Amino acid sequence: MGDVINLRQARKARARADKQAEAARNRAHFGRTKGQKAIEAAERVRMEAVLEGARRDGVADGDEGDPPKG
């Protein structure tokens, strides 16, 4: 005959193991290190500077496609 186990304890242990496995998957999927976040922020700032440098003078945002009035 097999060992006697408390089903309530086994169920709770299995639920804890499932939550820990899901947490590990989420850490791998969503987690980023502070260094990775800093690199991404620096890249975003650099790209905004490139776009700002390429902006044409005298043209307001959203006015490029409007026909001339008059």
N, CA, C and O atoms as a Tinker XYZ file with bonds, in Angstrom:
   280  protein
     1  N      0.831000   -1.173000    0.000000    73     2
     2  CA     0.000000    0.000000    0.000000    64     1     3
     3  C      0.885000    1.249000    0.000000    63     2     4     5
     4  O      2.025000    1.200000    0.462000    81     3
     5  N      0.370000    2.359000   -0.512000    73     3     6
     6  CA     1.164000    3.583000   -0.627000    64     5     7
     7  C      1.208000    4.377000    0.661000    63     6     8     9
     8  O      0.585000    4.021000    1.661000    81     7
     9  N      1.949000    5.443000    0.610000    73     7    10
    10  CA     2.061000    6.322000    1.770000    64     9    11
    11  C      0.773000    7.125000    1.945000    63    10    12    13
    12  O      0.086000    7.446000    0.975000    81    11
    13  N      0.467000    7.434000    3.182000    73    11    14
    14  CA    -0.692000    8.250000    3.489000    64    13    15
    15  C     -0.263000    9.716000    3.402000    63    14    16    17
    16  O      0.723000   10.129000    4.013000    81    15
    17  N     -1.035000   10.497000    2.620000    73    15    18
    18  CA    -0.710000   11.917000    2.484000    64    17    19
    19  C     -1.938000   12.745000    2.809000    63    18    20    21
    20  O     -3.070000   12.289000    2.644000    81    19
    21  N     -1.715000   13.932000    3.259000    73    19    22
    22  CA    -2.797000   14.868000    3.518000    64    21    23
    23  C     -3.102000   15.563000    2.193000    63    22    24    25
    24  O     -2.258000   16.280000    1.655000    81    23
    25  N     -4.305000   15.350000    1.672000    73    23    26
    26  CA    -4.655000   15.883000    0.352000    64    25    27
    27  C     -4.677000   17.413000    0.346000    63    26    28    29
    28  O     -4.320000   18.027000   -0.659000    81    27
    29  N     -5.083000   18.027000    1.436000    73    27    30
    30  CA    -5.111000   19.488000    1.513000    64    29    31
    31  C     -3.699000   20.044000    1.392000    63    30    32    33
    32  O     -3.468000   21.002000    0.654000    81    31
    33  N     -2.761000   19.451000    2.109000    73    31    34
    34  CA    -1.374000   19.913000    2.038000    64    33    35
    35  C     -0.782000   19.675000    0.653000    63    34    36    37
    36  O     -0.042000   20.515000    0.141000    81    35
    37  N     -1.102000   18.539000    0.046000    73    35    38
    38  CA    -0.590000   18.242000   -1.291000    64    37    39
    39  C     -1.145000   19.231000   -2.312000    63    38    40    41
    40  O     -0.427000   19.689000   -3.200000    81    39
    41  N     -2.441000   19.557000   -2.176000    73    39    42
    42  CA    -3.064000   20.505000   -3.104000    64    41    43
    43  C     -2.429000   21.892000   -2.967000    63    42    44    45
    44  O     -2.154000   22.551000   -3.969000    81    43
    45  N     -2.198000   22.329000   -1.736000    73    43    46
    46  CA    -1.585000   23.636000   -1.508000    64    45    47
    47  C     -0.139000   23.655000   -1.999000    63    46    48    49
    48  O      0.312000   24.657000   -2.555000    81    47
    49  N      0.583000   22.572000   -1.801000    73    47    50
    50  CA     1.971000   22.498000   -2.267000    64    49    51
    51  C      2.023000   22.568000   -3.789000    63    50    52    53
    52  O      2.891000   23.233000   -4.355000    81    51
    53  N      1.090000   21.880000   -4.452000    73    51    54
    54  CA     1.048000   21.909000   -5.913000    64    53    55
    55  C      0.694000   23.318000   -6.399000    63    54    56    57
    56  O      1.259000   23.789000   -7.386000    81    55
    57  N     -0.235000   23.992000   -5.716000    73    55    58
    58  CA    -0.610000   25.357000   -6.097000    64    57    59
    59  C      0.574000   26.302000   -5.924000    63    58    60    61
    60  O      0.799000   27.167000   -6.771000    81    59
    61  N      1.336000   26.152000   -4.837000    73    59    62
    62  CA     2.522000   26.996000   -4.628000    64    61    63
    63  C      3.550000   26.763000   -5.725000    63    62    64    65
    64  O      4.147000   27.711000   -6.235000    81    63
    65  N      3.756000   25.503000   -6.086000    73    63    66
    66  CA     4.726000   25.179000   -7.135000    64    65    67
    67  C      4.286000   25.774000   -8.471000    63    66    68    69
    68  O      5.111000   26.281000   -9.231000    81    67
    69  N      2.981000   25.712000   -8.756000    73    67    70
    70  CA     2.471000   26.290000  -10.002000    64    69    71
    71  C      2.671000   27.805000  -10.028000    63    70    72    73
    72  O      3.058000   28.363000  -11.055000    81    71
    73  N      2.406000   28.472000   -8.896000    73    71    74
    74  CA     2.590000   29.922000   -8.832000    64    73    75
    75  C      4.052000   30.300000   -8.992000    63    74    76    77
    76  O      4.368000   31.286000   -9.657000    81    75
    77  N      4.943000   29.529000   -8.392000    73    75    78
    78  CA     6.370000   29.812000   -8.526000    64    77    79
    79  C      6.834000   29.628000   -9.965000    63    78    80    81
    80  O      7.652000   30.404000  -10.460000    81    79
    81  N      6.314000   28.599000  -10.641000    73    79    82
    82  CA     6.686000   28.371000  -12.038000    64    81    83
    83  C      6.182000   29.516000  -12.916000    63    82    84    85
    84  O      6.892000   29.973000  -13.812000    81    83
    85  N      4.949000   29.981000  -12.658000    73    83    86
    86  CA     4.404000   31.093000  -13.431000    64    85    87
    87  C      5.190000   32.377000  -13.170000    63    86    88    89
    88  O      5.434000   33.156000  -14.091000    81    87
    89  N      5.583000   32.595000  -11.925000    73    87    90
    90  CA     6.377000   33.779000  -11.587000    64    89    91
    91  C      7.721000   33.744000  -12.302000    63    90    92    93
    92  O      8.200000   34.776000  -12.771000    81    91
    93  N      8.329000   32.574000  -12.390000    73    91    94
    94  CA     9.608000   32.446000  -13.089000    64    93    95
    95  C      9.442000   32.754000  -14.578000    63    94    96    97
    96  O     10.285000   33.422000  -15.176000    81    95
    97  N      8.355000   32.266000  -15.168000    73    95    98
    98  CA     8.091000   32.562000  -16.585000    64    97    99
    99  C      7.876000   34.063000  -16.788000    63    98   100   101
   100  O      8.379000   34.634000  -17.755000    81    99
   101  N      7.133000   34.704000  -15.882000    73    99   102
   102  CA     6.886000   36.144000  -16.003000    64   101   103
   103  C      8.165000   36.944000  -15.822000    63   102   104   105
   104  O      8.368000   37.943000  -16.511000    81   103
   105  N      9.035000   36.522000  -14.902000    73   103   106
   106  CA    10.305000   37.225000  -14.727000    64   105   107
   107  C     11.138000   37.138000  -15.991000    63   106   108   109
   108  O     11.775000   38.114000  -16.387000    81   107
   109  N     11.138000   35.982000  -16.623000    73   107   110
   110  CA    11.916000   35.818000  -17.852000    64   109   111
   111  C     11.299000   36.629000  -18.991000    63   110   112   113
   112  O     12.017000   37.174000  -19.829000    81   111
   113  N      9.980000   36.706000  -19.017000    73   111   114
   114  CA     9.300000   37.370000  -20.128000    64   113   115
   115  C      9.264000   38.885000  -19.966000    63   114   116   117
   116  O      9.531000   39.606000  -20.927000    81   115
   117  N      8.941000   39.383000  -18.781000    73   115   118
   118  CA     8.733000   40.809000  -18.575000    64   117   119
   119  C      9.891000   41.504000  -17.879000    63   118   120   121
   120  O     10.028000   42.723000  -17.987000    81   119
   121  N     10.707000   40.776000  -17.184000    73   119   122
   122  CA    11.747000   41.396000  -16.375000    64   121   123
   123  C     12.903000   41.919000  -17.205000    63   122   124   125
   124  O     13.351000   41.273000  -18.152000    81   123
   125  N     13.374000   43.088000  -16.838000    73   123   126
   126  CA    14.557000   43.666000  -17.461000    64   125   127
   127  C     15.435000   44.211000  -16.350000    63   126   128   129
   128  O     14.939000   44.664000  -15.318000    81   127
   129  N     16.718000   44.165000  -16.562000    73   127   130
   130  CA    17.635000   44.696000  -15.566000    64   129   131
   131  C     17.665000   46.215000  -15.656000    63   130   132   133
   132  O     17.207000   46.799000  -16.638000    81   131
   133  N     18.201000   46.838000  -14.637000    73   131   134
   134  CA    18.313000   48.293000  -14.615000    64   133   135
   135  C     19.193000   48.771000  -15.767000    63   134   136   137
   136  O     18.920000   49.809000  -16.371000    81   135
   137  N     20.242000   48.022000  -16.068000    73   135   138
   138  CA    21.122000   48.369000  -17.177000    64   137   139
   139  C     20.408000   48.322000  -18.512000    63   138   140   141
   140  O     20.607000   49.189000  -19.363000    81   139
   141  N     19.567000   47.301000  -18.696000    73   139   142
   142  CA    18.817000   47.192000  -19.942000    64   141   143
   143  C     17.844000   48.356000  -20.095000    63   142   144   145
   144  O     17.680000   48.895000  -21.190000    81   143
   145  N     17.192000   48.746000  -18.983000    73   143   146
   146  CA    16.274000   49.883000  -19.037000    64   145   147
   147  C     17.022000   51.169000  -19.366000    63   146   148   149
   148  O     16.518000   51.996000  -20.126000    81   147
   149  N     18.221000   51.351000  -18.805000    73   147   150
   150  CA    19.014000   52.554000  -19.063000    64   149   151
   151  C     19.452000   52.611000  -20.517000    63   150   152   153
   152  O     19.408000   53.673000  -21.138000    81   151
   153  N     19.872000   51.483000  -21.061000    73   151   154
   154  CA    20.288000   51.431000  -22.469000    64   153   155
   155  C     19.113000   51.779000  -23.373000    63   154   156   157
   156  O     19.268000   52.535000  -24.332000    81   155
   157  N     17.943000   51.232000  -23.072000    73   155   158
   158  CA    16.763000   51.508000  -23.882000    64   157   159
   159  C     16.367000   52.984000  -23.799000    63   158   160   161
   160  O     15.985000   53.578000  -24.807000    81   159
   161  N     16.454000   53.574000  -22.615000    73   159   162
   162  CA    16.122000   54.993000  -22.458000    64   161   163
   163  C     17.106000   55.866000  -23.225000    63   162   164   165
   164  O     16.698000   56.838000  -23.861000    81   163
   165  N     18.394000   55.538000  -23.175000    73   163   166
   166  CA    19.401000   56.301000  -23.907000    64   165   167
   167  C     19.171000   56.195000  -25.410000    63   166   168   169
   168  O     19.332000   57.177000  -26.134000    81   167
   169  N     18.801000   55.029000  -25.873000    73   167   170
   170  CA    18.523000   54.831000  -27.296000    64   169   171
   171  C     17.305000   55.654000  -27.713000    63   170   172   173
   172  O     17.294000   56.248000  -28.791000    81   171
   173  N     16.285000   55.689000  -26.864000    73   171   174
   174  CA    15.087000   56.466000  -27.170000    64   173   175
   175  C     15.420000   57.962000  -27.256000    63   174   176   177
   176  O     14.933000   58.651000  -28.153000    81   175
   177  N     16.241000   58.463000  -26.335000    73   175   178
   178  CA    16.657000   59.872000  -26.353000    64   177   179
   179  C     17.462000   60.171000  -27.611000    63   178   180   181
   180  O     17.279000   61.218000  -28.232000    81   179
   181  N     18.350000   59.258000  -27.988000    73   179   182
   182  CA    19.171000   59.458000  -29.183000    64   181   183
   183  C     18.292000   59.514000  -30.432000    63   182   184   185
   184  O     18.499000   60.361000  -31.300000    81   183
   185  N     17.316000   58.617000  -30.523000    73   183   186
   186  CA    16.439000   58.598000  -31.691000    64   185   187
   187  C     15.581000   59.864000  -31.756000    63   186   188   189
   188  O     15.341000   60.390000  -32.843000    81   187
   189  N     15.120000   60.356000  -30.608000    73   187   190
   190  CA    14.352000   61.601000  -30.600000    64   189   191
   191  C     15.216000   62.768000  -31.067000    63   190   192   193
   192  O     14.727000   63.657000  -31.763000    81   191
   193  N     16.491000   62.775000  -30.692000    73   191   194
   194  CA    17.402000   63.834000  -31.126000    64   193   195
   195  C     17.625000   63.761000  -32.634000    63   194   196   197
   196  O     17.689000   64.794000  -33.300000    81   195
   197  N     17.744000   62.560000  -33.173000    73   195   198
   198  CA    17.918000   62.392000  -34.617000    64   197   199
   199  C     16.682000   62.903000  -35.346000    63   198   200   201
   200  O     16.798000   63.605000  -36.350000    81   199
   201  N     15.499000   62.554000  -34.844000    73   199   202
   202  CA    14.273000   63.017000  -35.490000    64   201   203
   203  C     14.127000   64.531000  -35.387000    63   202   204   205
   204  O     13.706000   65.179000  -36.345000    81   203
   205  N     14.467000   65.091000  -34.247000    73   203   206
   206  CA    14.383000   66.541000  -34.066000    64   205   207
   207  C     15.366000   67.250000  -34.997000    63   206   208   209
   208  O     15.057000   68.323000  -35.516000    81   207
   209  N     16.527000   66.674000  -35.211000    73   207   210
   210  CA    17.515000   67.262000  -36.103000    64   209   211
   211  C     17.097000   67.199000  -37.558000    63   210   212   213
   212  O     17.548000   68.012000  -38.364000    81   211
   213  N     16.246000   66.252000  -37.910000    73   211   214
   214  CA    15.801000   66.097000  -39.288000    64   213   215
   215  C     14.531000   66.888000  -39.574000    63   214   216   217
   216  O     14.060000   66.915000  -40.711000    81   215
   217  N     13.974000   67.530000  -38.554000    73   215   218
   218  CA    12.734000   68.282000  -38.722000    64   217   219
   219  C     12.979000   69.507000  -39.606000    63   218   220   221
   220  O     13.994000   70.190000  -39.476000    81   219
   221  N     12.036000   69.767000  -40.500000    73   219   222
   222  CA    12.148000   70.924000  -41.381000    64   221   223
   223  C     11.723000   72.178000  -40.642000    63   222   224   225
   224  O     10.791000   72.142000  -39.839000    81   223
   225  N     12.395000   73.281000  -40.907000    73   223   226
   226  CA    12.055000   74.556000  -40.275000    64   225   227
   227  C     10.841000   75.167000  -40.953000    63   226   228   229
   228  O     10.643000   74.997000  -42.156000    81   227
   229  N     10.029000   75.880000  -40.179000    73   227   230
   230  CA     8.902000   76.605000  -40.732000    64   229   231
   231  C      7.667000   75.764000  -40.964000    63   230   232   233
   232  O      6.655000   76.287000  -41.430000    81   231
   233  N      7.715000   74.494000  -40.659000    73   231   234
   234  CA     6.562000   73.633000  -40.855000    64   233   235
   235  C      6.124000   73.141000  -39.486000    63   234   236   237
   236  O      6.882000   72.468000  -38.787000    81   235
   237  N      4.896000   73.479000  -39.106000    73   235   238
   238  CA     4.372000   73.033000  -37.817000    64   237   239
   239  C      3.960000   71.569000  -37.925000    63   238   240   241
   240  O      3.717000   71.059000  -39.019000    81   239
   241  N      3.886000   70.914000  -36.800000    73   239   242
   242  CA     3.481000   69.507000  -36.794000    64   241   243
   243  C      2.076000   69.360000  -37.361000    63   242   244   245
   244  O      1.164000   70.083000  -36.959000    81   243
   245  N      1.898000   68.444000  -38.275000    73   243   246
   246  CA     0.597000   68.154000  -38.843000    64   245   247
   247  C      0.202000   69.051000  -40.001000    63   246   248   249
   248  O     -0.856000   68.833000  -40.592000    81   247
   249  N      1.003000   70.052000  -40.353000    73   247   250
   250  CA     0.654000   70.979000  -41.426000    64   249   251
   251  C      1.236000   70.578000  -42.774000    63   250   252   253
   252  O      1.002000   71.274000  -43.762000    81   251
   253  N      1.982000   69.486000  -42.851000    73   251   254
   254  CA     2.649000   69.136000  -44.101000    64   253   255
   255  C      1.652000   68.785000  -45.206000    63   254   256   257
   256  O      1.894000   69.103000  -46.371000    81   255
   257  N      0.531000   68.132000  -44.861000    73   255   258
   258  CA    -0.373000   67.638000  -45.884000    64   257   259
   259  C     -1.514000   68.573000  -46.224000    63   258   260   261
   260  O     -2.292000   68.271000  -47.129000    81   259
   261  N     -1.648000   69.701000  -45.535000    73   259   262
   262  CA    -2.752000   70.614000  -45.792000    64   261   263
   263  C     -2.492000   71.423000  -47.063000    63   262   264   265
   264  O     -1.368000   71.868000  -47.295000    81   263
   265  N     -3.530000   71.614000  -47.890000    73   263   266
   266  CA    -3.338000   72.446000  -49.087000    64   265   267
   267  C     -3.216000   73.907000  -48.686000    63   266   268   269
   268  O     -3.728000   74.304000  -47.639000    81   267
   269  N     -2.542000   74.717000  -49.505000    73   267   270
   270  CA    -2.400000   76.144000  -49.181000    64   269   271
   271  C     -3.759000   76.835000  -49.220000    63   270   272   273
   272  O     -4.598000   76.528000  -50.067000    81   271
   273  N     -3.964000   77.759000  -48.306000    73   271   274
   274  CA    -5.239000   78.481000  -48.236000    64   273   275
   275  C     -5.115000   79.798000  -49.000000    63   274   276   277
   276  O     -4.061000   80.435000  -49.004000    81   275
   277  N     -6.214000   80.192000  -49.645000    73   275   278
   278  CA    -6.171000   81.497000  -50.275000    64   277   279
   279  C     -6.624000   81.548000  -51.642000    63   278   280
   280  O     -6.621000   82.616000  -52.254000    81   279
